[in-house]
Amino acid sequence: MARSDPDRTLAERLQVTRALTLALAEPLSDADATIQPHPDASPAKWHLAHTTWFFETFVLRDHVPGYRLHDERWPFLFNSYYNGEGNRHDRPRRGMISRPSLDEVRDYRRAVDEALQAAVPGLSGDALAFVALGIEHEQQHQELFLTDILATLAENPLEPAYAPIDAAPCFATEPLTWLPGREGLVEVGASSGFAFDCERPRHQALVHPHAIANRAVTNGEWQEFITDGGYTTPTLWLSDGWDWVQRDRVTAPLYWRDGEAFTLAGRRPIDRAAPVDHVSYYEADAYARWAGARLPTEFEWEAMLDSADPSLGHQLDHAGAVLPKPGGGPFGDVWQWTQSAYLPYPGFMPEAGTVGEYNGKFMSGQMVLKGASCATPRGHSRASYRNFFPPAARWQFTGVRLAKDL
Protein backbone atom coordinates (compact mmCIF):
# COMPACT_ATOMS: atom_id res chain seq x y z
CA MET A 1 0.00 0.00 0.00
CA ALA A 2 2.89 2.38 0.64
CA ARG A 3 3.69 5.02 -1.96
CA SER A 4 7.18 6.38 -2.42
CA ASP A 5 7.62 10.15 -2.22
CA PRO A 6 10.89 11.60 -3.53
CA ASP A 7 10.53 14.72 -1.40
CA ARG A 8 9.45 13.35 1.99
CA THR A 9 9.93 10.25 4.06
CA LEU A 10 6.87 8.44 5.34
CA ALA A 11 7.43 9.92 8.82
CA GLU A 12 7.59 13.44 7.37
CA ARG A 13 4.44 12.90 5.34
CA LEU A 14 2.70 11.66 8.47
CA GLN A 15 3.75 14.73 10.43
CA VAL A 16 2.73 17.17 7.67
CA THR A 17 -0.65 15.49 7.22
CA ARG A 18 -1.46 15.43 10.92
CA ALA A 19 -0.40 19.07 11.31
CA LEU A 20 -2.61 20.22 8.43
CA THR A 21 -5.70 18.66 10.00
CA LEU A 22 -5.03 20.52 13.26
CA ALA A 23 -4.49 23.75 11.33
CA LEU A 24 -7.82 23.30 9.54
CA ALA A 25 -9.53 23.15 12.94
CA GLU A 26 -7.76 26.21 14.34
CA PRO A 27 -10.53 28.75 13.50
CA LEU A 28 -13.27 26.67 15.15
CA SER A 29 -14.87 26.97 18.55
CA ASP A 30 -15.93 23.89 20.48
CA ALA A 31 -19.51 24.56 19.37
CA ASP A 32 -18.49 24.90 15.71
CA ALA A 33 -16.66 21.58 15.92
CA THR A 34 -19.52 19.69 17.59
CA ILE A 35 -22.45 20.47 15.28
CA GLN A 36 -23.59 17.90 12.71
CA PRO A 37 -25.51 19.72 9.96
CA HIS A 38 -27.09 16.62 8.39
CA PRO A 39 -26.68 12.82 8.66
CA ASP A 40 -24.26 12.57 5.71
CA ALA A 41 -21.85 15.09 7.25
CA SER A 42 -19.82 14.70 10.42
CA PRO A 43 -18.76 17.20 13.09
CA ALA A 44 -15.28 18.65 12.74
CA LYS A 45 -14.38 17.28 16.17
CA TRP A 46 -15.38 13.80 15.05
CA HIS A 47 -13.08 14.03 12.00
CA LEU A 48 -10.19 15.01 14.27
CA ALA A 49 -10.85 12.06 16.55
CA HIS A 50 -11.75 9.45 13.92
CA THR A 51 -8.54 9.92 11.94
CA THR A 52 -6.65 9.55 15.21
CA TRP A 53 -8.63 6.42 16.09
CA PHE A 54 -7.62 4.97 12.72
CA PHE A 55 -3.90 5.28 13.48
CA GLU A 56 -4.34 4.18 17.09
CA THR A 57 -6.30 1.09 16.07
CA PHE A 58 -4.58 -0.19 12.94
CA VAL A 59 -1.01 0.89 13.73
CA LEU A 60 -0.44 1.33 17.46
CA ARG A 61 -2.83 -1.23 18.91
CA ASP A 62 -2.14 -3.89 16.29
CA HIS A 63 1.61 -3.42 15.75
CA VAL A 64 3.15 -1.86 18.86
CA PRO A 65 3.52 -4.35 21.74
CA GLY A 66 2.35 -2.99 25.07
CA TYR A 67 0.47 0.00 23.64
CA ARG A 68 -2.55 0.97 25.75
CA LEU A 69 -5.51 2.84 24.31
CA HIS A 70 -5.74 6.52 25.21
CA ASP A 71 -9.31 5.94 26.39
CA GLU A 72 -10.97 2.54 26.09
CA ARG A 73 -14.41 4.16 25.72
CA TRP A 74 -13.58 6.18 22.66
CA PRO A 75 -13.41 3.51 19.92
CA PHE A 76 -17.19 3.20 20.27
CA LEU A 77 -17.52 6.94 19.57
CA PHE A 78 -15.01 7.32 16.77
CA ASN A 79 -15.20 4.11 14.72
CA SER A 80 -16.95 5.00 11.48
CA TYR A 81 -18.27 1.87 9.76
CA TYR A 82 -15.83 -0.95 10.55
CA ASN A 83 -18.07 -3.75 11.76
CA GLY A 84 -15.00 -5.88 12.44
CA GLU A 85 -14.10 -3.41 15.20
CA GLY A 86 -17.38 -3.93 17.06
CA ASN A 87 -20.33 -1.72 17.93
CA ARG A 88 -20.19 2.03 17.30
CA HIS A 89 -22.16 5.20 17.83
CA ASP A 90 -24.88 5.79 15.20
CA ARG A 91 -23.63 8.01 12.39
CA PRO A 92 -26.67 10.38 12.32
CA ARG A 93 -26.10 11.11 16.03
CA ARG A 94 -22.44 12.12 15.93
CA GLY A 95 -23.47 15.68 16.65
CA MET A 96 -24.67 14.56 20.09
CA ILE A 97 -21.10 13.81 21.21
CA SER A 98 -20.65 17.00 23.24
CA ARG A 99 -17.95 15.28 25.27
CA PRO A 100 -15.03 14.73 24.95
CA SER A 101 -14.41 18.40 24.31
CA LEU A 102 -12.47 19.80 21.38
CA ASP A 103 -9.48 20.36 23.64
CA GLU A 104 -9.65 16.76 24.88
CA VAL A 105 -9.70 15.54 21.27
CA ARG A 106 -6.64 17.68 20.56
CA ASP A 107 -4.95 16.05 23.56
CA TYR A 108 -5.90 12.66 22.12
CA ARG A 109 -4.27 13.56 18.82
CA ARG A 110 -1.15 14.80 20.59
CA ALA A 111 -0.77 11.58 22.58
CA VAL A 112 -1.27 9.35 19.55
CA ASP A 113 1.11 11.45 17.44
CA GLU A 114 3.82 11.12 20.06
CA ALA A 115 3.33 7.36 20.14
CA LEU A 116 3.40 7.19 16.34
CA GLN A 117 6.60 9.22 16.08
CA ALA A 118 8.27 6.93 18.60
CA ALA A 119 7.02 3.77 16.89
CA VAL A 120 7.53 4.47 13.18
CA PRO A 121 11.32 3.87 13.05
CA GLY A 122 10.86 0.33 14.38
CA LEU A 123 7.71 -0.70 12.54
CA SER A 124 7.59 -3.66 10.18
CA GLY A 125 6.85 -3.26 6.50
CA ASP A 126 3.24 -4.38 7.05
CA ALA A 127 2.77 -1.80 9.79
CA LEU A 128 4.30 0.96 7.67
CA ALA A 129 1.78 0.10 4.96
CA PHE A 130 -0.97 0.92 7.45
CA VAL A 131 0.76 4.22 8.22
CA ALA A 132 0.67 5.05 4.50
CA LEU A 133 -2.99 4.05 4.32
CA GLY A 134 -3.72 6.19 7.37
CA ILE A 135 -2.14 9.22 5.70
CA GLU A 136 -4.31 8.78 2.60
CA HIS A 137 -7.35 8.18 4.83
CA GLU A 138 -6.69 11.40 6.76
CA GLN A 139 -6.30 13.36 3.53
CA GLN A 140 -9.77 12.19 2.53
CA HIS A 141 -11.07 13.44 5.86
CA GLN A 142 -9.36 16.81 5.39
CA GLU A 143 -11.57 17.34 2.36
CA LEU A 144 -14.61 16.08 4.24
CA PHE A 145 -13.68 18.39 7.10
CA LEU A 146 -13.93 21.45 4.85
CA THR A 147 -17.11 20.41 3.07
CA ASP A 148 -18.77 19.47 6.37
CA ILE A 149 -17.83 22.72 8.12
CA LEU A 150 -19.23 24.59 5.10
CA ALA A 151 -22.49 22.71 5.55
CA THR A 152 -22.37 23.47 9.27
CA LEU A 153 -21.86 27.22 8.88
CA ALA A 154 -24.51 27.36 6.15
CA GLU A 155 -27.08 26.35 8.80
CA ASN A 156 -26.32 29.49 10.81
CA PRO A 157 -28.65 32.38 9.85
CA LEU A 158 -25.72 34.77 10.32
CA GLU A 159 -23.80 32.86 7.61
CA PRO A 160 -20.40 33.27 9.28
CA ALA A 161 -17.23 32.76 7.27
CA TYR A 162 -14.87 29.93 8.17
CA ALA A 163 -11.90 31.99 6.96
CA PRO A 164 -11.19 34.85 4.54
CA ILE A 165 -10.03 34.30 0.99
CA ASP A 166 -8.67 36.65 -1.64
CA ALA A 167 -10.99 37.75 -4.39
CA ALA A 168 -10.62 35.63 -7.50
CA PRO A 169 -8.95 37.35 -10.46
CA CYS A 170 -11.27 38.24 -13.30
CA PHE A 171 -11.35 35.60 -15.99
CA ALA A 172 -13.26 35.45 -19.24
CA THR A 173 -14.93 32.08 -19.70
CA GLU A 174 -12.75 29.81 -21.79
CA PRO A 175 -14.66 28.68 -24.90
CA LEU A 176 -15.94 25.13 -24.63
CA THR A 177 -14.33 22.86 -27.19
CA TRP A 178 -14.43 19.11 -27.72
CA LEU A 179 -11.38 16.90 -27.46
CA PRO A 180 -11.49 13.50 -29.17
CA GLY A 181 -11.10 10.75 -26.62
CA ARG A 182 -9.17 7.52 -26.89
CA GLU A 183 -11.14 4.60 -28.25
CA GLY A 184 -10.86 0.85 -28.45
CA LEU A 185 -9.30 -1.19 -25.68
CA VAL A 186 -7.67 1.04 -23.08
CA GLU A 187 -5.82 0.23 -19.85
CA VAL A 188 -7.51 1.58 -16.73
CA GLY A 189 -6.94 1.24 -13.01
CA ALA A 190 -3.87 1.75 -10.84
CA SER A 191 -0.63 0.35 -12.21
CA SER A 192 1.94 1.15 -9.52
CA GLY A 193 2.41 3.14 -6.33
CA PHE A 194 -0.21 3.71 -3.68
CA ALA A 195 -3.81 3.02 -4.65
CA PHE A 196 -6.94 2.04 -2.80
CA ASP A 197 -8.14 -1.50 -3.40
CA CYS A 198 -11.09 -0.31 -5.51
CA GLU A 199 -8.65 1.09 -8.11
CA ARG A 200 -7.31 -2.37 -8.87
CA PRO A 201 -6.65 -4.59 -10.67
CA ARG A 202 -5.56 -2.70 -13.76
CA HIS A 203 -7.47 -4.08 -16.70
CA GLN A 204 -8.72 -3.37 -20.20
CA ALA A 205 -11.96 -1.55 -20.95
CA LEU A 206 -13.64 -1.02 -24.31
CA VAL A 207 -14.22 2.65 -25.13
CA HIS A 208 -16.33 3.74 -28.10
CA PRO A 209 -15.71 6.86 -30.22
CA HIS A 210 -16.45 9.97 -28.17
CA ALA A 211 -15.27 13.45 -27.28
CA ILE A 212 -14.84 15.14 -23.88
CA ALA A 213 -15.15 18.85 -23.13
CA ASN A 214 -11.91 20.75 -22.57
CA ARG A 215 -13.14 22.12 -19.23
CA ALA A 216 -15.82 21.86 -16.58
CA VAL A 217 -19.24 23.50 -16.87
CA THR A 218 -19.22 27.04 -15.45
CA ASN A 219 -21.57 28.89 -13.14
CA GLY A 220 -22.59 31.14 -16.01
CA GLU A 221 -23.57 28.19 -18.17
CA TRP A 222 -25.49 26.70 -15.26
CA GLN A 223 -27.42 29.95 -14.88
CA GLU A 224 -28.51 29.58 -18.51
CA PHE A 225 -29.80 26.10 -17.67
CA ILE A 226 -31.82 27.55 -14.80
CA THR A 227 -33.17 30.44 -16.89
CA ASP A 228 -34.24 28.01 -19.60
CA GLY A 229 -36.35 26.04 -17.11
CA GLY A 230 -33.87 23.25 -16.46
CA TYR A 231 -35.23 22.53 -12.99
CA THR A 232 -38.86 22.59 -14.14
CA THR A 233 -38.64 20.42 -17.27
CA PRO A 234 -39.33 16.79 -16.32
CA THR A 235 -38.11 15.37 -19.66
CA LEU A 236 -34.54 16.36 -18.75
CA TRP A 237 -34.48 14.29 -15.58
CA LEU A 238 -34.08 10.69 -14.57
CA SER A 239 -37.18 9.44 -12.78
CA ASP A 240 -35.46 9.32 -9.38
CA GLY A 241 -33.92 12.70 -10.06
CA TRP A 242 -37.25 14.32 -10.89
CA ASP A 243 -38.75 12.86 -7.71
CA TRP A 244 -35.79 14.32 -5.79
CA VAL A 245 -36.23 17.77 -7.39
CA GLN A 246 -39.92 17.81 -6.54
CA ARG A 247 -39.57 16.43 -3.02
CA ASP A 248 -36.68 18.69 -1.98
CA ARG A 249 -37.80 21.71 -4.07
CA VAL A 250 -34.42 21.99 -5.76
CA THR A 251 -34.08 25.06 -7.99
CA ALA A 252 -30.33 25.73 -8.10
CA PRO A 253 -26.99 24.32 -6.92
CA LEU A 254 -26.64 23.96 -3.18
CA TYR A 255 -25.80 27.25 -1.39
CA TRP A 256 -27.02 29.47 -4.28
CA ARG A 257 -29.47 32.22 -3.39
CA ASP A 258 -30.40 35.53 -5.02
CA GLY A 259 -27.40 35.67 -7.32
CA GLU A 260 -24.91 34.81 -4.60
CA ALA A 261 -23.44 31.65 -3.13
CA PHE A 262 -22.50 30.80 0.44
CA THR A 263 -18.87 29.69 0.60
CA LEU A 264 -16.23 28.96 3.24
CA ALA A 265 -15.41 32.67 2.98
CA GLY A 266 -19.03 33.69 3.54
CA ARG A 267 -21.61 34.87 1.02
CA ARG A 268 -20.08 35.99 -2.27
CA PRO A 269 -21.27 36.95 -5.75
CA ILE A 270 -21.37 33.98 -8.09
CA ASP A 271 -18.31 33.91 -10.34
CA ARG A 272 -19.74 33.11 -13.77
CA ALA A 273 -16.38 31.91 -15.11
CA ALA A 274 -15.68 29.49 -12.25
CA PRO A 275 -16.72 25.81 -12.40
CA VAL A 276 -20.16 25.15 -11.00
CA ASP A 277 -20.01 23.16 -7.76
CA HIS A 278 -22.26 21.50 -5.20
CA VAL A 279 -24.43 19.80 -7.81
CA SER A 280 -25.72 16.24 -7.60
CA TYR A 281 -25.42 13.45 -10.13
CA TYR A 282 -29.09 14.01 -10.92
CA GLU A 283 -28.42 17.66 -11.72
CA ALA A 284 -25.28 16.83 -13.70
CA ASP A 285 -27.16 14.30 -15.80
CA ALA A 286 -30.07 16.69 -16.42
CA TYR A 287 -27.72 19.50 -17.43
CA ALA A 288 -25.87 17.23 -19.83
CA ARG A 289 -29.14 16.24 -21.48
CA TRP A 290 -30.18 19.90 -21.73
CA ALA A 291 -26.81 20.71 -23.33
CA GLY A 292 -27.22 17.97 -25.95
CA ALA A 293 -24.43 15.94 -24.43
CA ARG A 294 -23.91 13.33 -21.69
CA LEU A 295 -21.60 12.59 -18.80
CA PRO A 296 -18.38 10.70 -19.54
CA THR A 297 -17.85 7.17 -18.33
CA GLU A 298 -15.11 6.78 -15.75
CA PHE A 299 -13.06 4.88 -18.34
CA GLU A 300 -13.38 7.65 -20.95
CA TRP A 301 -12.32 10.22 -18.35
CA GLU A 302 -9.39 8.17 -17.10
CA ALA A 303 -8.13 7.20 -20.56
CA MET A 304 -8.06 10.82 -21.68
CA LEU A 305 -6.45 12.26 -18.56
CA ASP A 306 -4.16 9.42 -17.56
CA SER A 307 -1.14 11.41 -18.75
CA ALA A 308 -2.21 14.69 -17.10
CA ASP A 309 -0.30 15.84 -14.02
CA PRO A 310 -2.64 15.36 -11.02
CA SER A 311 -0.55 17.73 -8.89
CA LEU A 312 -1.56 20.75 -11.00
CA GLY A 313 -4.72 22.79 -10.63
CA HIS A 314 -6.53 24.46 -7.74
CA GLN A 315 -6.19 22.05 -4.80
CA LEU A 316 -5.63 22.25 -1.05
CA ASP A 317 -2.12 23.37 -0.09
CA HIS A 318 -2.62 24.88 3.37
CA ALA A 319 -5.30 25.57 5.95
CA GLY A 320 -7.88 28.19 5.04
CA ALA A 321 -10.95 28.77 2.92
CA VAL A 322 -11.10 27.25 -0.56
CA LEU A 323 -13.46 27.58 -3.50
CA PRO A 324 -13.38 26.67 -7.20
CA LYS A 325 -11.70 29.23 -9.42
CA PRO A 326 -11.57 29.87 -13.16
CA GLY A 327 -8.63 28.73 -15.18
CA GLY A 328 -7.91 25.39 -13.52
CA GLY A 329 -6.94 22.09 -15.08
CA PRO A 330 -8.53 18.63 -15.17
CA PHE A 331 -7.56 18.04 -11.53
CA GLY A 332 -8.77 20.42 -8.86
CA ASP A 333 -11.64 22.86 -8.39
CA VAL A 334 -14.44 20.27 -8.57
CA TRP A 335 -14.81 16.51 -8.62
CA GLN A 336 -16.47 15.53 -11.91
CA TRP A 337 -19.45 13.21 -12.03
CA THR A 338 -19.31 10.29 -14.46
CA GLN A 339 -22.17 8.12 -15.66
CA SER A 340 -20.43 5.04 -14.21
CA ALA A 341 -21.80 3.17 -11.24
CA TYR A 342 -19.28 2.43 -8.50
CA LEU A 343 -18.78 -1.30 -9.06
CA PRO A 344 -15.85 -3.72 -8.59
CA TYR A 345 -13.30 -4.12 -11.33
CA PRO A 346 -12.85 -7.64 -12.78
CA GLY A 347 -10.83 -9.61 -10.26
CA PHE A 348 -11.33 -7.05 -7.46
CA MET A 349 -10.22 -8.23 -4.03
CA PRO A 350 -10.66 -6.07 -0.94
CA GLU A 351 -7.75 -5.59 1.44
CA ALA A 352 -7.36 -8.37 3.98
CA GLY A 353 -8.76 -7.85 7.46
CA THR A 354 -11.02 -5.14 8.83
CA VAL A 355 -9.62 -2.44 6.53
CA GLY A 356 -11.17 -4.45 3.70
CA GLU A 357 -14.41 -2.72 4.71
CA TYR A 358 -12.89 0.57 3.52
CA ASN A 359 -14.29 0.61 -0.03
CA GLY A 360 -15.77 -2.63 -1.30
CA LYS A 361 -18.91 -2.75 0.81
CA PHE A 362 -20.06 0.59 -0.62
CA MET A 363 -20.30 -0.74 -4.18
CA SER A 364 -24.06 -0.28 -4.34
CA GLY A 365 -26.10 2.82 -5.17
CA GLN A 366 -23.06 5.06 -5.72
CA MET A 367 -21.72 6.90 -8.76
CA VAL A 368 -18.04 7.46 -9.61
CA LEU A 369 -16.43 10.92 -9.66
CA LYS A 370 -13.00 11.61 -11.11
CA GLY A 371 -10.31 14.25 -10.67
CA ALA A 372 -9.95 16.30 -7.49
CA SER A 373 -11.41 19.46 -5.95
CA CYS A 374 -10.18 22.69 -4.41
CA ALA A 375 -10.47 20.91 -1.03
CA THR A 376 -8.46 17.82 -2.06
CA PRO A 377 -4.96 17.86 -0.53
CA ARG A 378 -2.49 18.27 -3.36
CA GLY A 379 -0.83 14.96 -4.19
CA HIS A 380 -3.74 12.87 -2.95
CA SER A 381 -5.48 12.19 -6.26
CA ARG A 382 -4.52 10.48 -9.51
CA ALA A 383 -6.23 9.49 -12.77
CA SER A 384 -7.20 6.06 -11.42
CA TYR A 385 -8.78 7.51 -8.25
CA ARG A 386 -12.43 6.54 -7.82
CA ASN A 387 -14.34 8.95 -5.61
CA PHE A 388 -17.96 7.92 -5.07
CA PHE A 389 -21.19 9.32 -3.67
CA PRO A 390 -24.92 8.58 -3.95
CA PRO A 391 -26.64 10.37 -6.86
CA ALA A 392 -28.44 12.93 -4.66
CA ALA A 393 -25.29 14.00 -2.76
CA ARG A 394 -24.14 17.56 -3.43
CA TRP A 395 -22.57 19.00 -0.28
CA GLN A 396 -19.15 18.06 -1.70
CA PHE A 397 -17.32 20.17 -4.30
CA THR A 398 -18.87 18.25 -7.18
CA GLY A 399 -19.22 19.54 -10.73
CA VAL A 400 -19.62 18.53 -14.37
CA ARG A 401 -17.50 17.85 -17.44
CA LEU A 402 -19.47 16.94 -20.55
CA ALA A 403 -18.93 14.20 -23.11
CA LYS A 404 -20.64 13.21 -26.34
CA ASP A 405 -20.69 10.31 -28.76
CA LEU A 406 -18.97 10.58 -32.14
N, C-alpha and C positions, 0 to 999 in steps of 0.2 A: 504493500500500500504506500510505502514511503516514496516521496518525490524528491529528487535531487534539486538543489538550488545553488547555482554557482556563486551567489552573493552572500548567502547566509547559511550557517549551520542550522540543524534542526533545533538546537537549544535557543539560538537567536531568533528563529522564526516563532518559536513558542513564546518567548518573552515579548516580542513585538506584537503578536496577536493578542495576548492577554492584556497588554497595556492599552491597546486601542479600544478594547471593549470597556475598560474602566474609564477611559477618556470620553467615550460616547455617553457614559452615564453622568459625567461631571455636572452638566447643567440641571440635573433633575433633583427635585425634592423627594422626600420619602413618599409623599402622596402621589406625585407624578409617577413614581416607579412602581406603585402598587396597583394602580387602576388597570382593569382589563376592559377595553372598549367594546369587544364583541367576542363570541366564543372561538373564532378562528385566530384571534390575536392573543398575545400573552403579555403580562406585565413586564416592564423593563427589569424589575428586580428578579423576576423569575428567570429571564434570560441570563442574567449575571450568575445566578445560582445553578441553573441547569447545566450550563457549559462547564462549570466547576465540578458538578456532580459527575459529568461524563469522564473527566480526567481522573477524579478520585476513584471512580468505580472501575474503569477499564484499564487504568494504568497503575495507580497506587495500590488499590485493594488487591488486584489480581496479580501484580508482578513485583511488589515490594514486600518482602517478608517482614512481619511485625508491624505493618502499618495499621493504625487504628483510625476509624472514621472520625471526622471532626465532630459530628453529631449523629448518632445512630437513628434519630427520628427523621432526619432530613431527606434521605432517599425516597421516602414515601411522598414528600412534597415536590421533589424536583426531578424525579423520573418523568420522562415524557410519555413514551408509548412502548417501552420495552417490557413486554409481558414476562420475559424470562427473568426479569429482576424483581418480580413480585407485584403486589398491589401498589396503587399510586393514587394520588389525589385527582379528582375528576378535572379534565381540561377546562370545561366551561366555568369552573369555580376557582381558577387560579387567582383571580382578583380578590378573593376572600382571604388570602394569606397575608394578613396584616403584620404578622410576626412569623419569622424573624424580621427585624427592621432592615432597612437599606444598609445601615452601618454594620450590622451583624453579618449581612451577606458579603460586604466588602472584607470583613475580617475573615470570613470563610475562604474567600478567594485568596487572600494573602497567605493564609496557612497552607492551602493546597499548593500555591505557587512555590512557596519555600520548600515544601516536600518534593515537588517535581524537580526543581533546580538541583536539589541534592541527589535525587535518584537518577536523573537522565544519564550521567556519565557511566553508570554501571548497569544500565538496562540491556537486556537481550535484544536481538534483532526483532523478535516478535513483539516485544513491548514497545520498542521504538516505532514500529508500524502503527501501533495504537496512538502514540503521541502524534504522529503525522495525521492520522485520521481525526484526532481530536482538534488539531489546528484547523483542518478543513471544515469540520463540524462547527467550530466557533465562528469561522468566517461566515458561514451560512446564517448563524444567529446574529451576527453584526448587522447584516442586511435586514433580517426580521426585526431586530431591535429598532432600527430607524423607521421602518414602515409601520410598526406597531405603535411607536410613540407618536407618529403622525396621526394615526387613527385615534389615539388617546386624546391628544390636544384638540383634534377636530370636534370632539364631543363637548368641549368647554365653550359656552356661549361667548366668552371673551376672545376666543381664538388666539391664544397666546402663541408666540413663536418659540420653537425649540432653540434656535440659534440664528444669528444674522447671516446673510449671504450677500455677496456683491451682486449688483445688478448685472444681468446678462448683457453682453455686447449686442448691438443691433446686427441682425443677420437678415438678408433677403432669403426667402425660401428657395432652396436649391431645386431646379426643375426635376420632376420625376421622370426618370428614364428606365428602360427595361434592359436588363443584362441577361443574355442567354445562359441558361444553366447547363451543367454537365448532364449528359444523358447516357443511358445504357447501364451496365453494371458498374457500380461505384463501391468503394470501400468506406464503411462507416463504423463508428465506434472507436473507443480508445485503443491506441496501438502500444504506447509505452508511457512510463512515468505514472504519477498518481492518477487514479480515476476511481470513482465510486463503482460498486459492483454492477449497477444498472447500465453503465456505459460499455459493458463488455458482454460477450466477446466481440472483437472486431469481425465484421462479416460483410458479405456483398448484399447490396440492395439494388433493385431494378428501378431506374428513374426514367420517366418518359420525357419527351421534348417539352421544355417549359422555359419561362423567363421569370426573373425575380427583380423586384424594384431595387433601384440603387440606394434607397434610403427608407427610413420609417415614415409612416403617415404623420403629418403635422397637426398641431392644434387648429390651424387655419382651415385645413382640409376637413377636419372633423366638424368644425362649425358649419361648413357647407352641407355636410351630411345632416346635421340637426335642422338647419334652415329648410332643407328640402323634404323634411318630414321623415327622416330616417327612423326616429323612435316611434312613429305612429303609423308605419306602413307594415302590416303583418306579413306581406309576401317576402320581405327581406329577411325574415327571422326563422330560425329553427323553431320547431314547436315548443320545446322546453324553454328556449330563449324568449319567445313571445309571452309565454306564461310568466316568466321571471320579470319581464318588463312591466307587464300589467300588474302583477302582484306587488312588486316593490316600487311601482310608479317611477321607473327609471327614465330620465329625460336628457341626461348628459353624463359625461365621465364623472366618476366619484370626485367630490371636493369642488366641482364647478358650481358657481352661483353668480348670476348677474354680471357676467362678463369677467369674473375674477375666479381665481382658484386658491384654495387654502393649501399651503405648503409648509414644510418644516421651518421656513422663514416667515411664516404668517401669511395673511391674505395678500395676493399679488395680482396684477393684471395678467391675463393669459397671453403668453408669448406665442404668437401665431406661427412663428418659424420653428419652434421647438417641437420635438416629438410628442404626440399625445400620449398620456399615461393614465394609469388607473382605469383601464377598460377591461372588461371581462372577455372571455372567449366568445360568448354570445354576441357581444357588441362588435368584436373584431370580425367575426364571420358575417354579421349583417352589413358592416361597412364594406367589406370586400365584395359582397354581392351587389351592393349599391354602386360600387365603383367599377363594376363589370369585370371583376377579377376574383381571386380566391386567396386563401392562406396557403403558404408553402407547406409541404410535408417536412418533417424533421430531417429526412434524408436529402431532400433538395437543398434545404438551408445549409446543412453540414457539408455537403459535397461542394457547394459554391464557396463557402467561407473557410474551408479547412486550412487554406494557406494564409488566411488573414492573421495578423498579429493580435491575439486576444488581450495583450497588455495595453493596447492603445484605446483611445476613446475616453469619454467622461465616466470615470469610475471612482470608487471611494479610496482616497489616499490618506485622509486624516480625519479626526473627529470634527464634527460640525454639520451644518445643514447642507443638504444636497437636493438637486432637482435636475430634471433633464434640460439640456441646452441644445441650441442649434449647432450644426456643424460637426457632429460626432461621427464615429465610424460604425461598423457593424457590431462591435462590442461596446457596451456602455449605454447610458441614458435610459433605455427601457428594455426589459425582456420582451421577446417577440413571440407571440402566439403562433403555433403551427396547427395544422389540421390533424396532426397525428395523436392518437390515443397513447397514453403512457402504458406500454406493454413490454414484456420481457423480450430481449433479443434471442434469436435461436441459440440454444445451448446455455442460456443464462443460468448462473448458479449464485445464490446469495452468499455473502461472507459466512464463514463458519461461526457458530456460537450466537450469543444474544445480539451482537451487532449485525447479524444477518437480518434483523427486523428493520434495519435502517431505511431500506428503499423498497425491497421486493413486495412487501405486504400492502403497499399502496398502489399496486398496479391494477386499479379498478376505479373507473369514474373520474380519471384525471387526464388532462391534456398536456402535451409537451410544449415547453417554451425554450427558446435558444438564445444565446448571446450572453448578455450581462446588463446590469442597470447602473445608474449613477450611485446606487447604494451598495453595489457589489464590491468587496475589497479587491483592489487591483491585483492581478495574479491568481485569482481564485478560479476564474472560468477558463474555458477552452471550447473548441468547436464541437467536441464530442459530449459536452456537458448537457445533461437532460434535467432541466428544471421542470417542475410539474405542479399544477394546481387544478382544482375542480373548475368546470366551465363558468360558474357564476362568480368566482373569486376576482376581486379587482382592487383590493387594498394594497397590493404590491405595485411596484413600478412596472406595469405591464403595458405593452403597446403593440403596434401592428406594422409588419412589412408585407406587402402584397406580392402575389405570384399570379401567373396566368399560363394556360396551356398554349403550346405552339402547334 
